[in-house]
Amino acid sequence: MREENINDVLSLLSAYIFKDCNELGVITLGQIHSIINILVKANIPFTLNVTEGTRRVAKSAVFTISITPTFEIRKIFQFEEGRIVI
């Protein structure tokens, strides 16, 4: 990713993913799709790992967004209330 794009990425992430979605107790599948659409349209490389959950651990999704080869941002969203294990 070019360095001039990093500020655009950070403003996009802080405006939507970290601000709006942080206020949620849990996230829906539709909101996950919205985040994916934003990242794809902005051509931001990312990975998404989904944890199924158990009786003890909540279902969750982890976005890992690569900014540079040595810097990434990781954000965890829960599909249900409860405890998560990283």
N, C-alpha and C positions, 0 to 999 in steps of 0.2 A: 504494500500500500504506500502510495506517495505521501510524503510528509505534509503537504498542503491539504490533503484529504483528512488528516487526523483530526483537525479542529472541527470539520464538518461532522465526522463520525461522533466525536465526543458531544457536540451540541445535540445531535439527533438522539443519542443514547440518554443524555441527561434530560432532555425535554420529554421524551415519551416513555422509554423503557424503565428508567430509574425513577422518574417522578410519578407518572400516572399509575403505573403498575405496582409501585412500591406501596401505595396507599391501600391496595387490595389485601384482604385477609387471605383469600385464595384466588386463583386465576382459573379461567375457563379455557376450554380448548379453542374457542373462537378468538380469545385474546392472544393465545399462543400463535395462532395463524396470522393475526394482525402484526405481531412482532416479526414473524418470519417474512411477511410481505414487505415490511419496512426495510429490513436488513437486505433482502434480495434486490429490491428496487434501488437501494443506495449502493449496491455492489459491495457490501461489507462481508468479508469472510467470517463464517461462524460454524460452530458445531452445536448440535442439540442432542442431549442425552436424557432419556426419560426413564425414571425409576418407577416400577410398578407399584411398589408399596406393599406393606404387610399389615398385620394386625397391630404391630408396634411402631411402624414407620409410615409416614404419610407419603402418598404419591407425589412425585415432584418432577420438575423439568429443570435441567441446567443448560443455560446458554453459555458457550465460551466464544468470545468475540476476539479475533486476532487483530491487534493493532499493528504490531511489528513482530518480527521473528522472536523477539525476547520479551514482548509485553502483550498481555492479554487481559481481558476483563471477563470475569465469571459472575453470572447472576443466577440465583436459584429462585424458582417459583414453585409454590405448592398448589396441587390440585384439590387438596382437602386440608382441613385443620389437623394439626398433630405435630409430631416430632419428625425431624428429618435427620438423616445421617449422611455426612459428606465423606 
